[in-house]
Every structure is written in C-alpha cells, then in structure tokens.
Amino acid sequence: MRAATMSVGESIGQRLRRLRLEKGLSQRELAGPGVSYAYVSRIEGGQRRPSLRAIRVLARKLGVSAQYLETGSMTTSEEDREIRLSDAELRLRLGESVAGAEEAFHDVLREASEAGDVDAAIRAELGLGLAAARAGRNEEAVEHLERSVESPRVSPTSHPDVYITLGNTYLDLDRPEQAAELYERCLDELSAQDQDDTSARVRFGTHLSYALSNLGRFVEAREVLTDLTSRASAIVDPYARIRLYWSLARLAAMEGHGRAALRHLRRAIALLEATEDTLHLARAHLLSSEILILDGLAEDAAPHLEAAERLFDLGGDARDLGAVRAQQAKRAALLGDHEEATRRATQSLELTGDAPLGSAHFALAQAHALRGEIDEANGSFRTAVELLGQGGDWREAVQACRAWAELLREAGRTAEAFEVLEQAADLAEKASAAPPAIL
C-alpha cells in the first residue's frame, strides 16, 4: 500500500530511486547485464528513458513487476480494465452513480478497442447498452446491444439479460417484429444445445409471446405458451413458473378473457408472496387492477391499486408509479369523479415524461367528457387510442374508441363518430383474432 501510494505522480526515475533506497542498494549494486550504474544514475536524474530490456533487469533486482516500475501501477492494463468494468457493472446493477458507470464504460471501450482487448470491449459495450436502456435512450441502447450480440462471446445462455433487454427495447420502439425474431433465435439456440434449459426456455418463450401478442399474432403466442405449459411439471425455478403464469394472464387479458387472466395472476401472486420480490409483486397487483378496470369493476380494483402503490414505494421507479396513477385516474373516471381523474392522470403524465401512457390520456379524456369539454376530450381520446394501439393494448384501445365515438355522437358530430367507430372495428378485429384462453 505504501509503495502504491507514493508512486502517484512519480516519474520512472523517481520511482527507481525510491525503490532502490527502500531496498538499501547503491546504484552500482543495482546495475546488471547491459545496465551500468552510470545508466541507472541518468535514469534517476531524468536524463534517460530506460529501454524495455533495462526495465525488466532493474525490476527483477528490485523485486517488483516491470509493469509497476514503468507505470507505478500494481496491476496490468488488463487487470485495471477488469477492475473498472466490475465496479461500473456493480454500480449499474445497484443503480448507484449510473452516470459515472457510463463514463467508465466509455473509457474502457476506447482503451480496450485500441489495445485489442476484445472481451473488455464487449463488456463495456454491453454496459453502455444496458445503461442506455435503463435511462430510456432506446435508439442508443439498440445500437450498443446489437453490436454486442453479434459477438460469438455473447449468447442467450451466457447473457440472457442482454437479449431480454434488447427485445424489450425493440418493443418500446414499436418494433415487435424484430423482438419476435430475436426471441425465436434465442429459442432455436437453446434447442440446439444438448441439455434443455427449461427456465431459460420459459423466459424467452414468455417474452416471445409478448412480442407476438403485440403483433396481433395471438394464435402463435398461445401455441408458444401451450408448449411451455406442457413442460410445467419440469419447471423447478419459481420465477420460471411466475413468468409463465404472468404471460398467460397478459395474453388472456389482451384477448378479453378477464376471468382467466385473473386466475393466472392469482397463481403468480401466490408464488411472488413467497419470495421477497416486492417489485414484481407490485406489478402483478397493478396488472390485476388494469384487468378489473377494463371489466368495469372499479371497486374490486381498489385493493390491488393500494397494494401496488405501497409495494412500489419500496423499490419502483417513476414509470411504475406513473402506471399506478393512470389506473387510479381511470378508476376515478369510472366512478364519475372528474377532479380526481384529472389529478391522477396529470400526475401520471408528469411521472412518465417523454413516454406517456395511453391509459393516462384515456382517463384524462373521460374527465374532460364528464365536464362537457368536448374539444379537449376529443384531443385526449385521439392521443390515447394512438398510444394504446402502438403498445398492442387492443382491448383498451377499442374501449377508448367507443367512449370517444359516444362523446362525438352526443355532441352532434355524427360523421366523426362514424369514423371513430370504423377505427374501433379495425382494432376489435385485431383484439379478437385469438383462440379461447387456457383455463
């Protein structure tokens, strides 16, 4: 520790002199083959820069590494990059000083690329992609993550989180085709392995079902989940079971099968309550409230919203709370409380910023409608339907269209109401293009 501390800011000559004196050696005693004591004197005086051979000779006599004698660092360049990468990855995982972690990833990527350190460069690229995805910089995230998964060192088995994040980012960018292709490739790679990894298959399969559902390909999504359900007896990992139940609930809800969706969610919630995973438990309660509100059961949704809000306070982010506020706004609108609906919807839009939720605009439109503000409601309904359609929330988009058309009809704007109903019919066709739910 003493040598490392004193080496900060030292020239190689100063470091050589310090180490020689610590060893109790004279310049003549330090001299060796090809390194005269006069040469040592000139190095210490800053008059000569030692050759690599001289550094090795002197380092061996001083009992230190050539790396330390030359640079003052106890670690090699590769070890230094490893330390900085590990620190940055930990900070990113813990959500602490993420900006500093990104800076470290950038520095390491530049240095590793120059040094030809492929492994460190890939890890830095991955870190930058995951950090960008977390910050909602989706285009940037895709750029980094796509470059990363091109490497044979990155596979669905070794880096599942990277593939899941890339697929989710595609969905956030309204590119479900690419997400589906990615997850199908992951499943193909798993199938090619000698040993079947059931937990990984469930994980990628459930995310594939999300992408297929967003594309309106409900039959294929159901087939994927049916295959996973047939393997349920072999699933030991509780999180794999939770993901499966969650996916079944999500698909059933998109198909309009509220009871089946809630049944699957109750199974997921029971498993989550046996863990300490408050974040996913909160999201399960939130999804339950969404399904109940879609079915017009505002009162039944209340305990789920209360549980979700309480649990998100323990570890959710702004978007999670924004989603709760959106459902609270929709519930208030169902109960005819336009003031509460407006307040909660506005809070949701403030929390979600540049990535607003269609549900919040739907609630805001209903609040405007309750106050008789036709033009304001018209604009909010239009935005709600657009956002809900982009997210594959066909059933809610249909509900928004019907409420929108009713508003326009009552306002005497019949032609506009008819156009909105045609839009609702198109969305309803997508929402109904599915087989019955698995019970």
C-alpha positions as CSV (number, residue, x, y, z in Angstrom):
1,M,0.0,0.0,0.0
2,R,2.9,2.3,0.9
3,A,4.6,1.8,-2.5
4,A,1.3,2.3,-4.4
5,T,0.5,5.5,-2.5
6,M,4.0,7.0,-3.0
7,S,4.0,6.1,-6.7
8,V,1.3,8.6,-7.6
9,G,2.7,11.4,-9.7
10,E,6.2,9.9,-9.8
11,S,8.4,9.8,-12.8
12,I,10.0,6.5,-13.6
13,G,13.4,7.9,-12.5
14,Q,11.9,9.0,-9.1
15,R,10.3,5.6,-8.7
16,L,13.5,3.8,-9.5
17,R,15.4,5.8,-6.9
18,R,12.8,5.3,-4.2
19,L,12.6,1.6,-4.7
20,R,16.4,1.3,-4.8
21,L,16.7,3.2,-1.5
22,E,14.0,1.1,0.1
23,K,16.0,-2.0,-0.8
24,G,19.2,-0.4,0.6
25,L,21.0,-0.7,-2.7
26,S,23.6,1.6,-4.3
27,Q,23.4,2.4,-8.0
28,R,26.4,0.2,-8.5
29,E,24.7,-2.7,-6.7
30,L,21.6,-2.2,-8.8
31,A,23.5,-2.3,-12.0
32,G,23.3,-5.5,-14.1
33,P,23.9,-7.0,-17.5
34,G,23.6,-4.2,-20.1
35,V,22.6,-1.7,-17.4
36,S,25.6,0.2,-16.0
37,Y,25.5,2.2,-12.7
38,A,26.0,5.3,-14.8
39,Y,22.9,4.4,-16.9
40,V,21.0,4.0,-13.6
41,S,22.2,7.4,-12.5
42,R,21.0,9.0,-15.7
43,I,17.6,7.3,-15.4
44,E,17.2,8.6,-11.8
45,G,18.2,12.0,-12.9
46,G,15.5,12.1,-15.6
47,Q,18.2,12.2,-18.4
48,R,17.3,8.8,-19.9
49,R,14.2,6.8,-20.6
50,P,15.1,3.2,-19.9
51,S,14.6,0.5,-22.6
52,L,12.1,-2.3,-22.1
53,R,15.0,-4.7,-21.5
54,A,16.6,-2.4,-18.9
55,I,13.2,-2.1,-17.1
56,R,13.0,-5.9,-16.9
57,V,16.5,-6.2,-15.5
58,L,16.0,-3.4,-12.9
59,A,12.6,-4.7,-11.9
60,R,13.9,-8.2,-11.3
61,K,16.6,-6.8,-8.9
62,L,14.2,-4.6,-7.1
63,G,11.6,-7.4,-6.6
64,V,8.8,-5.6,-8.4
65,S,7.0,-6.2,-11.7
66,A,8.1,-4.4,-14.9
67,Q,4.6,-3.0,-15.1
68,Y,4.9,-1.4,-11.7
69,L,8.4,0.0,-12.4
70,E,7.3,1.5,-15.7
71,T,3.9,2.9,-14.8
72,G,3.6,2.9,-11.0
73,S,0.6,0.6,-11.2
74,M,0.5,-2.7,-9.3
75,T,-2.0,-4.1,-11.9
76,T,-1.6,-4.8,-15.6
77,S,-3.6,-2.8,-18.1
78,E,-6.0,-5.8,-18.5
79,E,-6.4,-6.1,-14.7
80,D,-7.0,-2.3,-14.4
81,R,-9.8,-2.5,-17.1
82,E,-11.2,-5.6,-15.3
83,I,-11.4,-3.7,-12.0
84,R,-13.0,-0.6,-13.6
85,L,-15.5,-2.7,-15.6
86,S,-16.5,-4.8,-12.5
87,D,-17.0,-1.6,-10.5
88,A,-19.1,0.0,-13.2
89,E,-21.2,-3.1,-13.7
90,L,-21.9,-3.2,-10.0
91,R,-22.9,0.4,-9.9
92,L,-25.2,-0.1,-12.8
93,R,-26.8,-3.1,-11.2
94,L,-27.4,-1.2,-7.9
95,G,-28.5,2.0,-9.7
96,E,-25.8,4.0,-8.0
97,S,-23.8,6.7,-9.8
98,V,-25.0,5.4,-13.1
99,A,-23.5,8.4,-15.0
100,G,-20.1,7.6,-13.5
101,A,-20.5,4.0,-14.6
102,E,-21.3,5.1,-18.1
103,E,-18.3,7.3,-18.2
104,A,-16.2,4.3,-17.1
105,F,-17.7,2.1,-19.8
106,H,-16.9,4.7,-22.4
107,D,-13.3,5.0,-21.2
108,V,-12.8,1.2,-21.1
109,L,-14.3,0.7,-24.5
110,R,-11.9,3.2,-26.1
111,E,-8.9,1.8,-24.3
112,A,-9.8,-1.8,-25.0
113,S,-10.5,-1.2,-28.6
114,E,-7.1,0.4,-29.0
115,A,-5.4,-2.4,-27.1
116,G,-7.3,-5.2,-29.0
117,D,-8.8,-6.4,-25.7
118,V,-12.0,-7.9,-27.2
119,D,-13.5,-9.3,-24.0
120,A,-13.3,-5.9,-22.2
121,A,-14.6,-4.1,-25.3
122,I,-17.7,-6.3,-25.4
123,R,-18.4,-5.9,-21.7
124,A,-18.1,-2.2,-22.0
125,E,-20.4,-2.2,-25.0
126,L,-22.9,-4.3,-23.1
127,G,-22.7,-1.9,-20.1
128,L,-23.4,1.1,-22.3
129,G,-26.4,-0.6,-23.9
130,L,-27.9,-1.7,-20.6
131,A,-27.4,1.8,-19.1
132,A,-29.0,3.5,-22.1
133,A,-32.0,1.1,-21.9
134,R,-32.4,1.8,-18.3
135,A,-32.4,5.6,-19.0
136,G,-34.9,5.2,-21.8
137,R,-32.5,6.1,-24.6
138,N,-33.7,3.3,-26.7
139,E,-32.1,4.0,-30.0
140,E,-28.7,4.3,-28.3
141,A,-29.4,1.1,-26.4
142,V,-30.2,-0.8,-29.5
143,E,-27.0,0.4,-31.2
144,H,-24.8,-0.9,-28.4
145,L,-26.7,-4.1,-27.7
146,E,-26.9,-5.1,-31.4
147,R,-23.2,-4.8,-31.7
148,S,-22.7,-6.9,-28.6
149,V,-24.9,-9.8,-29.6
150,E,-23.0,-10.1,-32.9
151,S,-20.1,-11.4,-30.9
152,P,-19.8,-15.2,-30.5
153,R,-18.8,-14.5,-26.9
154,V,-22.4,-13.3,-26.2
155,S,-25.1,-15.9,-26.4
156,P,-28.7,-16.4,-25.0
157,T,-27.2,-18.9,-22.5
158,S,-24.3,-16.7,-21.3
159,H,-26.1,-13.3,-21.4
160,P,-29.9,-13.8,-21.2
161,D,-30.5,-10.4,-19.7
162,V,-28.9,-8.7,-22.7
163,Y,-31.2,-10.5,-25.2
164,I,-34.3,-9.8,-23.0
165,T,-33.3,-6.1,-22.7
166,L,-32.7,-5.8,-26.4
167,G,-36.1,-7.4,-27.2
168,N,-37.9,-5.1,-24.7
169,T,-36.2,-2.1,-26.2
170,Y,-37.4,-3.2,-29.7
171,L,-41.0,-3.3,-28.2
172,D,-40.5,0.2,-26.7
173,L,-39.6,1.4,-30.1
174,D,-42.7,-0.2,-31.6
175,R,-40.6,-2.8,-33.5
176,P,-42.3,-6.0,-32.3
177,E,-41.2,-7.9,-35.5
178,Q,-37.6,-7.6,-34.5
179,A,-38.3,-8.6,-30.9
180,A,-40.1,-11.7,-32.1
181,E,-37.3,-12.6,-34.4
182,L,-34.7,-12.1,-31.7
183,Y,-36.6,-14.3,-29.2
184,E,-37.2,-17.0,-31.8
185,R,-33.5,-17.1,-32.5
186,C,-32.8,-17.4,-28.8
187,L,-35.2,-20.4,-28.5
188,D,-33.6,-22.0,-31.6
189,E,-30.1,-21.7,-30.0
190,L,-31.4,-23.3,-26.8
191,S,-32.9,-26.2,-28.8
192,A,-29.6,-26.8,-30.4
193,Q,-28.0,-27.5,-27.1
194,D,-27.5,-31.0,-25.7
195,Q,-29.1,-30.2,-22.3
196,D,-32.5,-28.5,-22.2
197,D,-32.6,-25.4,-20.0
198,T,-36.2,-25.2,-19.1
199,S,-36.0,-22.0,-17.1
200,A,-34.3,-20.2,-20.0
201,R,-36.8,-21.6,-22.4
202,V,-39.7,-20.3,-20.3
203,R,-38.0,-16.9,-20.0
204,F,-37.5,-16.4,-23.7
205,G,-40.8,-18.1,-24.6
206,T,-42.8,-15.7,-22.4
207,H,-41.1,-12.7,-23.9
208,L,-41.8,-14.1,-27.4
209,S,-45.5,-14.4,-26.5
210,Y,-45.4,-10.7,-25.6
211,A,-44.0,-9.7,-29.0
212,L,-46.3,-12.0,-30.9
213,S,-49.3,-10.6,-29.0
214,N,-48.2,-7.0,-29.8
215,L,-48.2,-8.1,-33.5
216,G,-51.8,-9.4,-33.1
217,R,-50.5,-13.0,-33.7
218,F,-52.4,-14.4,-30.8
219,V,-52.7,-18.0,-32.2
220,E,-48.9,-18.2,-32.3
221,A,-48.5,-16.6,-28.9
222,R,-50.9,-19.2,-27.5
223,E,-49.0,-22.0,-29.1
224,V,-45.8,-20.9,-27.5
225,L,-47.4,-20.7,-24.1
226,T,-49.2,-24.0,-24.5
227,D,-45.9,-25.7,-25.3
228,L,-44.4,-24.1,-22.1
229,T,-47.4,-25.2,-20.0
230,S,-46.9,-28.8,-21.2
231,R,-43.4,-28.6,-19.6
232,A,-44.7,-27.1,-16.3
233,S,-44.1,-30.2,-14.3
234,A,-40.4,-30.0,-15.1
235,I,-40.1,-26.3,-14.0
236,V,-38.5,-26.2,-10.6
237,D,-37.5,-22.5,-10.7
238,P,-40.3,-20.5,-9.1
239,Y,-39.6,-17.4,-11.2
240,A,-40.0,-19.5,-14.4
241,R,-43.4,-20.5,-13.1
242,I,-44.2,-16.9,-12.3
243,R,-43.2,-15.8,-15.8
244,L,-45.4,-18.5,-17.3
245,Y,-48.5,-17.6,-15.3
246,W,-47.8,-13.9,-16.0
247,S,-47.7,-14.4,-19.7
248,L,-50.8,-16.5,-19.7
249,A,-52.6,-13.7,-17.8
250,R,-51.3,-11.0,-20.1
251,L,-52.4,-12.9,-23.2
252,A,-55.8,-13.7,-21.7
253,A,-56.3,-10.1,-20.8
254,M,-55.4,-8.9,-24.4
255,E,-57.9,-11.5,-25.7
256,G,-60.6,-10.1,-23.4
257,H,-60.8,-13.2,-21.1
258,G,-60.7,-11.3,-17.8
259,R,-61.6,-14.2,-15.6
260,A,-58.9,-16.5,-17.0
261,A,-56.4,-13.7,-16.8
262,L,-57.1,-13.0,-13.1
263,R,-56.9,-16.8,-12.3
264,H,-53.4,-16.9,-13.8
265,L,-52.5,-13.7,-11.9
266,R,-53.6,-15.1,-8.6
267,R,-51.3,-18.1,-9.1
268,A,-48.4,-15.7,-9.9
269,I,-49.2,-13.5,-6.9
270,A,-49.3,-16.6,-4.6
271,L,-45.8,-17.5,-5.8
272,L,-44.5,-14.0,-5.5
273,E,-45.7,-13.6,-2.0
274,A,-43.5,-16.5,-1.0
275,T,-40.5,-14.5,-2.3
276,E,-39.1,-11.1,-1.3
277,D,-39.6,-9.7,-4.8
278,T,-41.8,-6.7,-3.9
279,L,-41.3,-5.1,-7.4
280,H,-42.8,-8.0,-9.4
281,L,-45.5,-8.5,-6.8
282,A,-46.4,-4.8,-7.2
283,R,-46.6,-5.2,-11.0
284,A,-48.8,-8.3,-10.6
285,H,-51.3,-6.3,-8.4
286,L,-51.1,-3.5,-11.0
287,L,-52.0,-5.8,-13.9
288,S,-54.9,-7.2,-11.8
289,S,-56.2,-3.7,-11.3
290,E,-55.9,-3.0,-15.1
291,I,-57.9,-6.1,-15.9
292,L,-60.6,-5.3,-13.4
293,I,-61.0,-1.7,-14.5
294,L,-61.2,-2.9,-18.2
295,D,-64.1,-5.1,-17.0
296,G,-65.7,-2.1,-15.3
297,L,-65.1,-3.4,-11.8
298,A,-63.7,-0.2,-10.2
299,E,-64.4,-1.1,-6.6
300,D,-62.7,-4.5,-6.9
301,A,-59.6,-2.8,-8.4
302,A,-59.1,-0.6,-5.3
303,P,-57.2,-3.1,-3.1
304,H,-54.9,-4.1,-5.9
305,L,-54.0,-0.4,-6.6
306,E,-53.4,0.2,-2.9
307,A,-51.1,-2.9,-2.7
308,A,-49.2,-1.8,-5.9
309,E,-48.7,1.7,-4.7
310,R,-47.4,0.5,-1.3
311,L,-45.0,-2.0,-2.8
312,F,-43.7,0.3,-5.5
313,D,-42.8,2.8,-2.7
314,L,-40.2,0.1,-1.7
315,G,-38.4,0.0,-5.0
316,G,-40.4,1.0,-8.1
317,D,-39.4,3.8,-10.5
318,A,-41.2,6.8,-11.8
319,R,-42.8,4.8,-14.7
320,D,-44.1,2.2,-12.3
321,L,-45.8,4.9,-10.2
322,G,-47.0,6.6,-13.3
323,A,-48.8,3.4,-14.3
324,V,-50.5,3.2,-10.9
325,R,-51.6,6.9,-11.2
326,A,-53.0,6.1,-14.7
327,Q,-55.2,3.3,-13.4
328,Q,-56.2,5.4,-10.3
329,A,-57.3,8.0,-12.8
330,K,-59.3,5.5,-14.9
331,R,-60.9,4.2,-11.7
332,A,-61.9,7.7,-10.7
333,A,-63.4,8.4,-14.1
334,L,-65.4,5.2,-13.9
335,L,-66.8,6.4,-10.6
336,G,-67.7,9.8,-12.1
337,D,-65.0,11.8,-10.1
338,H,-63.6,14.0,-12.8
339,E,-61.5,16.1,-10.5
340,E,-59.7,13.0,-9.1
341,A,-59.4,11.6,-12.6
342,T,-57.8,14.7,-13.9
343,R,-55.4,15.0,-10.9
344,R,-54.2,11.4,-11.1
345,A,-53.9,11.4,-14.9
346,T,-51.8,14.6,-14.8
347,Q,-49.6,13.1,-12.2
348,S,-49.1,10.0,-14.4
349,L,-48.1,12.2,-17.4
350,E,-45.7,14.1,-15.3
351,L,-44.1,10.9,-14.0
352,T,-43.7,9.3,-17.4
353,G,-42.4,12.3,-19.2
354,D,-41.5,11.6,-22.8
355,A,-43.0,8.1,-22.7
356,P,-46.7,8.8,-21.7
357,L,-49.2,6.0,-21.1
358,G,-52.2,5.7,-23.3
359,S,-54.3,4.8,-20.2
360,A,-53.5,8.2,-18.6
361,H,-54.7,10.0,-21.8
362,F,-57.8,7.8,-21.8
363,A,-58.6,8.8,-18.2
364,L,-58.0,12.5,-19.0
365,A,-60.3,12.3,-22.0
366,Q,-63.0,10.7,-19.7
367,A,-62.5,13.5,-17.2
368,H,-62.9,16.2,-19.9
369,A,-66.0,14.4,-21.1
370,L,-67.5,14.4,-17.6
371,R,-67.1,18.1,-17.6
372,G,-68.6,18.6,-21.0
373,E,-65.2,19.8,-22.5
374,I,-65.8,18.2,-26.0
375,D,-62.7,19.6,-27.9
376,E,-60.3,18.8,-25.0
377,A,-61.8,15.3,-24.7
378,N,-61.6,14.8,-28.4
379,G,-57.8,15.5,-28.4
380,S,-57.1,13.3,-25.4
381,F,-59.1,10.4,-26.9
382,R,-57.1,10.7,-30.1
383,T,-53.8,10.5,-28.3
384,A,-55.0,7.7,-26.1
385,V,-56.1,5.5,-29.0
386,E,-52.8,6.1,-30.8
387,L,-50.6,5.2,-27.8
388,L,-52.7,2.2,-26.9
389,G,-52.6,0.9,-30.4
390,Q,-48.8,1.3,-30.6
391,G,-48.5,-0.7,-27.4
392,G,-50.7,-3.5,-28.6
393,D,-53.3,-2.8,-26.0
394,W,-56.1,-3.5,-28.5
395,R,-58.9,-4.1,-26.0
396,E,-58.4,-0.9,-24.1
397,A,-58.0,1.0,-27.5
398,V,-61.4,-0.4,-28.5
399,Q,-62.9,0.8,-25.3
400,A,-61.4,4.3,-25.8
401,C,-62.7,4.4,-29.3
402,R,-66.2,3.5,-28.2
403,A,-66.2,6.1,-25.5
404,W,-64.8,8.7,-28.0
405,A,-67.5,7.9,-30.6
406,E,-70.2,8.2,-27.9
407,L,-68.9,11.6,-27.0
408,L,-68.9,12.8,-30.6
409,R,-72.4,11.4,-31.3
410,E,-73.9,13.1,-28.2
411,A,-72.2,16.4,-29.4
412,G,-73.9,16.0,-32.8
413,R,-70.7,15.2,-34.7
414,T,-72.1,12.1,-36.3
415,A,-69.7,11.9,-39.2
416,E,-66.7,12.0,-36.9
417,A,-68.3,9.5,-34.6
418,F,-68.8,7.1,-37.5
419,E,-65.1,7.4,-38.5
420,V,-64.0,6.6,-34.9
421,L,-66.4,3.5,-34.8
422,E,-64.7,2.3,-38.0
423,Q,-61.4,2.6,-36.3
424,A,-62.8,0.7,-33.3
425,A,-63.9,-2.1,-35.6
426,D,-60.4,-2.4,-37.1
427,L,-58.9,-2.6,-33.6
428,A,-61.6,-5.1,-32.4
429,E,-60.7,-7.4,-35.3
430,K,-57.1,-7.4,-34.0
431,A,-58.2,-8.0,-30.4
432,S,-60.5,-10.9,-31.4
433,A,-58.0,-12.7,-33.6
434,A,-57.3,-15.3,-30.9
435,P,-58.3,-18.7,-29.7
436,P,-60.1,-19.3,-26.3
437,A,-57.9,-18.7,-23.3
438,I,-56.3,-21.6,-21.4
439,L,-58.2,-22.1,-18.2
